[in-house]
Amino acid sequence: MEPTWRCEVQCHLEDGVAVLTVTGRIGSEGASRLGAELSRLVDAGHQRLLVDLAGVDYMNSAGLEVIATTAKQLTAAGGALSLSGLREPVRLVVAMAGLTATVKIDW
């Protein structure tokens, strides 16, 4: 069973881009919360999303899956998903998962 980790997702619009600021650890619960917010934004018609992960020190495969799925969905619709502020542990798992080829990353 996964430990209870705090994960918060806040969203605001900035110059036509939906910016999600994520803090805490992205385990299964956090991935579900992040996925729900990303889906809500895509369903509302937002084509450009930026996920700021500067406040995240851990992400598991569920979080990677949410990001990869949303990136594919947006790319197919002519939009884009970007990541920023990746700390070393998160940067490593994102790179190992091969997301650097499909998601714009501002290191």
C-alpha positions in Angstrom: 0.0 0.0 0.0 1.3 3.4 -0.9 2.0 5.8 1.9 -0.2 8.9 2.1 1.7 11.6 0.4 0.6 15.2 0.1 0.1 16.3 -3.5 -1.6 19.6 -4.3 -2.5 20.9 -7.8 -3.3 24.6 -8.3 -4.2 26.1 -11.7 -4.2 29.6 -13.1 -4.2 31.1 -16.6 -1.2 33.1 -17.8 -1.1 34.6 -21.3 -3.5 32.0 -22.7 -1.6 29.1 -21.1 -3.2 27.0 -18.3 -0.4 26.7 -15.7 -0.7 23.9 -13.1 1.6 24.2 -10.1 2.1 20.9 -8.4 3.6 20.4 -5.0 4.4 17.3 -2.9 4.8 13.8 -4.1 3.1 12.3 -7.1 2.1 8.7 -6.2 -1.1 7.0 -7.3 -3.4 9.4 -5.5 -1.5 12.5 -6.7 -1.5 11.2 -10.3 -5.2 10.7 -10.1 -5.6 14.3 -8.8 -3.2 15.7 -11.5 -5.0 13.6 -14.2 -8.4 14.9 -13.2 -7.2 18.5 -13.4 -5.5 18.0 -16.7 -8.6 16.3 -18.1 -10.8 19.1 -16.8 -8.6 21.7 -18.6 -8.5 19.7 -21.9 -12.3 19.2 -21.8 -12.7 22.9 -21.3 -10.8 23.5 -24.5 -7.4 24.5 -23.3 -4.8 23.6 -25.9 -1.6 24.8 -24.1 -0.8 23.5 -20.7 2.3 24.0 -18.5 2.9 21.8 -15.5 5.3 23.4 -13.0 6.9 20.5 -11.1 9.4 22.6 -9.1 7.6 21.6 -5.9 7.7 17.9 -6.6 10.4 15.6 -5.4 9.0 12.3 -6.4 6.8 10.9 -9.3 5.9 7.3 -9.9 4.8 5.6 -13.1 1.2 6.6 -12.6 2.3 10.3 -12.8 4.4 9.6 -15.9 1.4 7.9 -17.5 -0.9 10.8 -16.8 1.6 13.3 -18.4 2.3 11.0 -21.4 -1.4 10.4 -22.1 -2.3 14.1 -21.8 0.7 15.1 -24.0 -0.4 12.7 -26.8 -4.0 13.9 -26.6 -3.0 17.6 -26.8 -0.5 16.9 -29.6 -3.2 15.1 -31.7 -5.4 18.2 -31.2 -2.7 20.6 -32.2 -1.9 21.7 -28.7 1.1 21.1 -26.4 2.0 20.1 -22.9 5.1 21.5 -21.3 6.9 20.7 -18.1 9.0 23.1 -16.1 11.0 23.2 -12.8 12.0 19.5 -12.7 14.1 18.6 -9.7 16.8 16.0 -10.2 14.8 12.9 -9.0 11.8 13.9 -11.2 14.1 14.8 -14.1 15.7 11.4 -14.0 12.4 9.4 -14.1 11.0 11.7 -16.9 14.2 11.1 -19.0 14.2 7.4 -18.3 10.6 7.1 -19.3 11.4 8.7 -22.7 9.1 11.7 -22.2 11.8 14.1 -23.3 11.0 13.1 -26.9 7.3 13.9 -26.7 6.9 16.6 -24.0 8.5 20.1 -24.1 10.6 20.4 -21.0 12.1 23.6 -19.7 14.9 22.3 -17.5 
